[in-house]
Amino acid sequence: MPRDPESWRSVLRGASFPVVGSEAGEVLLGEDAGHLDFRASIQVDELQVTLSTVVRIHNWRGRLYWAVVKHVHPFMARTMLRRIHRRLALTAPSAAERAQEATTPAVRPGS
């Protein structure tokens, strides 16, 4: 599986949230709106991928929106992580392909 957090960014499918910041192993996405601000962090290490979110509510519209969304959010986050994991796993080279690449000598142009 890829260890680049940018590969996992499409977990938030259907929405192209701007990158607020990034460091080795983590990308921070977010957006500020009139009713609330949110940030989503996708962190990738050797063993796992972690999606964390935080919301700052500004007014009654934000409270109303979050009152509904907070009940569905955990389920949707897990579902989206499973989908992107499956998609990335299906596009990754198999163990046999990786082993063959490791044992095949590199061909140099002009050799």
N, C-alpha and C positions, 0 to 999 in steps of 0.2 A: 504494500500500500504506500502511496506517496506520503512523504513526510513534510512536504511543502504546504503550509496553511493556505496558500492561494489555490491549490488544487481542490481544497475542501470548501472554498468560498461559495460555490454554487449550491451549497446546502440551503442557502436562503434563496431558493429558486423563485422565479417570477418577480424578483425585486433586485434591482441593481443598486445596492446601497454603497455609498462612497466609502473608500478606505480612509479612516481617520488617522491611523498609524500602524506601523508594523515593526517587529523586531524578529530576531531569529526564533523561528518556531511559533510565531503568533501573528495574527492579523486582527486589527480592530476596525470594525465597521460601525457606522452610525449615521444618524440623521436627527436634526433638530426641527421640530414642528411647533406650531403655536400652542398646541394642547399638551404635548409631551416631547421629551428627548429620549432617545434610546441608544444604547451601544451593545454590540454583539462581538464577543471575542471568540476567535477560533484558535485554539492552541493545540499543537501537534507535538508529541514526544515519541520516544521509542515504542511505547506500548499502547497509547490511546490518543483519541481525539476528544477534546473537551470544548463544548459550546457553552458559553456563559453569556447571560444577558442582564442588563440593568435598565431600568426605566425611571425617568424623573418626570413627575406629573406637574403641570403648571396651573391647571384650572379645572372647572367642573366637567368640561368636555373630555379632558384627559382622564379624570377619575371615572367617568361613565364608560369610556372606551376600555380602560384597563380592567374595570370591574367585570366586563364580559370576557375579554381576551385572556386574563390571567388563569381562568379555569381550563382553557383549551391549550394554552401555550406549552405546558410540559409534554403533553401528548403529541402535539405537532412538531416540537423540537426533536423528540426521539424518532418520530416517523421520518422526518427530513434527513436526520443523520443516517438512519438505516438505508434510505433510498440512495443517498450519495455514496455510501460505503459499498452498496451492491454495484452501482454503476462503475465506480473506480475499480472494484475487484474484477469485474468482467472485462475491463479494458487492460488490466495489468497482465504482463507476460506470465506464462505458467512457469512452474519450477523447472520443467524440462527445457523450456526456452531460455531461461536464465542460466541454467547449467551449460547449455550449448554455447551461449554467448561467452561464458567465462572460459571455455576450453578452446574456442575457435580463435586462431591467431588473427590479429588485425592485418588486413591487406593494405599495403601502402601503394598509393598511385605511382605508376612508373616501374613497379617491381616485376 
